Amino acid sequence: MQYTFEQADLIIVGAGLSGLLTAWFRLIEHPAERILILEAGPKAAGNHTWSFNSSDIDAHWLQRLQPFIVHHWPGYSVRFPRYSRRLPISYATGNSESLLAAVRPLVQAGSLSVRTGSPAVLVEPTAVELADGTRLTAKAVLDARGGRPPSSMLIGHQKFVGHRVRTRQPHGLVEPLLMDATVEQRDGFRFIYCLPYTDTELLIEDTCYSENSALNENEFAERIAEYAHNNAWEILAVLHREKGVLPINVAQARPALGSRPSEAPRIGLAAGFFHPTTGYSLPDAVRLAARIAKLPHLTRDALFRSVSAYAREKWQRERFYRWLNRMLFSAAEPAHRYRVLEHFYALGVGPIQRFYAGDLSLADKLRLLSGRPPVPVWRALQVINERKFLRRQKCRSSAPVDVPGNVNPHLGKETD
Ligand SMILES: Cc1cc2nc3c(=O)[nH]c(=O)nc-3n(C[C@H](O)[C@H](O)[C@H](O)COP(=O)(O)OP(=O)(O)OC[C@H]3O[C@@H](n4cnc5c(N)ncnc54)[C@H](O)[C@@H]3O)c2cc1C
């Protein structure tokens, strides 16, 4: 996909999920524009699989997203010590190859150019400098380089290892098992996630919501093998391995506005545009790409305003989620954290869908808080005030030891 324009309307730095989606959607709405994507690596889109609830995305853009979707299931199930349940919420998965295939027609039409092996060292609102000293200019620039979330966030971690395996006999799963929390609880809240791709091909992922980001891949691999064994799934081959440590937003001092006037607006995971409780960023990437696609004129100011407004609205809307996360990480005993999710998944389908879509109503929030509380009330109240919580964590960050059951204060010290 190498081709360079004389002059691009928009330069996007980073050909990952957010960069490619933004270019794709913008060119759907404005086919006469020219977009150049600069990618540091040898290949655009990396080597990923991205899953999401279909209801996270509005119907218009979900329709547009169809070429990206490679697997689709009408529902999924969850398992907890007290109950198991199937939810009729449609679930979908796309991957790096399907994302590249989706944007290929734009490259062929001459409106999109993706230059790999082009690391940027300076990303300004209308110019980019490459490592080899080349300077490129455009009406506007977006920074989609991925990486760590902004330093205004105090984060916990969702860490996981996944093995895509082939089983000797059909494994018997016909829909995703989104969360099996009946497994032994360790390193915080632990569960197994399974995606059945074919009768004999399945992704098994061991996941922990943990205060620390240390990931011992061998230990996770052993637990995956043990889970397969307990389900009588004989593994013939491990076809693919993946691992990740995703940020969970526990508290955030201010909107992740990200860029200074001398920098291009930031999008994607590094801008903090991910679901606060799952760390997944595809729905946010789609929503922001859809907004940028609808801008009538592509200017640096219009882009800056659009991205900043998105960051502000997200920060406001997700206050409640951050409180739930504080309850998960700081108010519940590690061995009992699963109860927060057990309580959540007992709700109706509507509130669960709206939770993932980042669109909880007041009634949903009240429903979530009703019934027998999954954590002691006094502890939940202790973490309700976000500013006080942040101040406490800041004070503790000067202490030499971490406080068990609390968010490790050092986790939020990521670079901005
Ligand atoms: C194993 C794993 C599984 C995940 N699964 C899901 C999932 O199922 N659903 C979901 O919604 N989310 C998932 N996520 C989380 C999130 O969606 C991904 O991390 C997503 O790829 C983040 O998108 P992004 O555009 O911010 O960054 P990336 O997709 O990482 O893209 C950033 C790009 O910028 C490039 N780059 C970096 N520096 C430079 C530079 N200086 N110059 C030029 N290019 C540069 C990188 O090479 C990369 O290609 C997963 C994450 C991991 C790690």
Ligand as a Chemical Component Dictionary entry (heavy atoms), coordinates in Angstrom:
data_LIG
# 
_chem_comp.id                   LIG 
_chem_comp.type                 NON-POLYMER 
_chem_comp.pdbx_formal_charge   0 
_chem_comp.three_letter_code    LIG 
# 
loop_
_chem_comp_atom.comp_id 
_chem_comp_atom.atom_id 
_chem_comp_atom.alt_atom_id 
_chem_comp_atom.type_symbol 
_chem_comp_atom.charge 
_chem_comp_atom.model_Cartn_x 
_chem_comp_atom.model_Cartn_y 
_chem_comp_atom.model_Cartn_z 
_chem_comp_atom.pdbx_ordinal 
LIG C1  C1  C 0 -4.136  -8.469 22.488 1  
LIG C2  C2  C 0 -5.139  -7.342 22.457 2  
LIG C3  C3  C 0 -6.465  -7.636 22.189 3  
LIG C4  C4  C 0 -7.409  -6.593 22.156 4  
LIG N1  N1  N 0 -8.699  -6.915 21.878 5  
LIG C5  C5  C 0 -9.598  -5.918 21.769 6  
LIG C6  C6  C 0 -10.935 -6.228 21.393 7  
LIG O1  O1  O 0 -11.291 -7.395 21.220 8  
LIG N2  N2  N 0 -11.828 -5.193 21.246 9  
LIG C7  C7  C 0 -11.455 -3.905 21.428 10 
LIG O2  O2  O 0 -12.277 -2.986 21.242 11 
LIG N3  N3  N 0 -10.210 -3.594 21.842 12 
LIG C8  C8  C 0 -9.270  -4.554 22.006 13 
LIG N4  N4  N 0 -7.998  -4.234 22.379 14 
LIG C9  C9  C 0 -7.702  -2.854 22.789 15 
LIG C10 C10 C 0 -7.566  -1.811 21.669 16 
LIG O3  O3  O 0 -8.690  -1.822 20.832 17 
LIG C11 C11 C 0 -6.359  -2.023 20.791 18 
LIG O4  O4  O 0 -5.213  -1.898 21.584 19 
LIG C12 C12 C 0 -6.344  -1.007 19.606 20 
LIG O5  O5  O 0 -5.515  -1.553 18.630 21 
LIG C13 C13 C 0 -5.907  0.398  19.981 22 
LIG O6  O6  O 0 -6.053  1.223  18.831 23 
LIG P1  P1  P 0 -5.122  2.476  18.566 24 
LIG O7  O7  O 0 -5.460  2.976  17.217 25 
LIG O8  O8  O 0 -5.145  3.409  19.698 26 
LIG O9  O9  O 0 -3.619  1.883  18.547 27 
LIG P2  P2  P 0 -2.981  0.768  17.646 28 
LIG O10 O10 O 0 -4.002  -0.077 16.994 29 
LIG O11 O11 O 0 -1.953  0.120  18.496 30 
LIG O12 O12 O 0 -2.259  1.592  16.480 31 
LIG C14 C14 C 0 -1.175  2.462  16.681 32 
LIG C15 C15 C 0 -0.300  2.409  15.437 33 
LIG O13 O13 O 0 0.623   3.497  15.462 34 
LIG C16 C16 C 0 1.882   3.030  15.013 35 
LIG N5  N5  N 0 2.914   3.933  15.506 36 
LIG C17 C17 C 0 3.400   4.023  16.783 37 
LIG N6  N6  N 0 4.342   4.973  16.842 38 
LIG C18 C18 C 0 4.441   5.523  15.607 39 
LIG C19 C19 C 0 5.247   6.537  15.041 40 
LIG N7  N7  N 0 6.137   7.219  15.776 41 
LIG N8  N8  N 0 5.100   6.854  13.734 42 
LIG C20 C20 C 0 4.187   6.175  12.968 43 
LIG N9  N9  N 0 3.419   5.175  13.451 44 
LIG C21 C21 C 0 3.534   4.862  14.749 45 
LIG C22 C22 C 0 1.959   1.622  15.584 46 
LIG O14 O14 O 0 2.934   0.850  14.907 47 
LIG C23 C23 C 0 0.527   1.137  15.355 48 
LIG O15 O15 O 0 0.349   0.533  14.102 49 
LIG C24 C24 C 0 -7.031  -5.240 22.419 50 
LIG C25 C25 C 0 -5.682  -4.985 22.704 51 
LIG C26 C26 C 0 -4.754  -6.006 22.736 52 
LIG C27 C27 C 0 -3.327  -5.685 23.050 53 
# 
loop_
_chem_comp_bond.comp_id 
_chem_comp_bond.atom_id_1 
_chem_comp_bond.atom_id_2 
_chem_comp_bond.value_order 
_chem_comp_bond.pdbx_ordinal 
LIG C1  C2  SING 1  
LIG C2  C3  SING 2  
LIG C2  C26 DOUB 3  
LIG C3  C4  DOUB 4  
LIG C4  N1  SING 5  
LIG C4  C24 SING 6  
LIG N1  C5  DOUB 7  
LIG C5  C6  SING 8  
LIG C5  C8  SING 9  
LIG C6  O1  DOUB 10 
LIG C6  N2  SING 11 
LIG N2  C7  SING 12 
LIG C7  O2  DOUB 13 
LIG C7  N3  SING 14 
LIG N3  C8  DOUB 15 
LIG C8  N4  SING 16 
LIG N4  C9  SING 17 
LIG N4  C24 SING 18 
LIG C9  C10 SING 19 
LIG C10 O3  SING 20 
LIG C10 C11 SING 21 
LIG C11 O4  SING 22 
LIG C11 C12 SING 23 
LIG C12 O5  SING 24 
LIG C12 C13 SING 25 
LIG C13 O6  SING 26 
LIG O6  P1  SING 27 
LIG P1  O7  DOUB 28 
LIG P1  O8  SING 29 
LIG P1  O9  SING 30 
LIG O9  P2  SING 31 
LIG P2  O10 DOUB 32 
LIG P2  O11 SING 33 
LIG P2  O12 SING 34 
LIG O12 C14 SING 35 
LIG C14 C15 SING 36 
LIG C15 O13 SING 37 
LIG C15 C23 SING 38 
LIG O13 C16 SING 39 
LIG C16 N5  SING 40 
LIG C16 C22 SING 41 
LIG N5  C17 SING 42 
LIG N5  C21 SING 43 
LIG C17 N6  DOUB 44 
LIG N6  C18 SING 45 
LIG C18 C19 SING 46 
LIG C18 C21 DOUB 47 
LIG C19 N7  SING 48 
LIG C19 N8  DOUB 49 
LIG N8  C20 SING 50 
LIG C20 N9  DOUB 51 
LIG N9  C21 SING 52 
LIG C22 O14 SING 53 
LIG C22 C23 SING 54 
LIG C23 O15 SING 55 
LIG C24 C25 DOUB 56 
LIG C25 C26 SING 57 
LIG C26 C27 SING 58 
# 
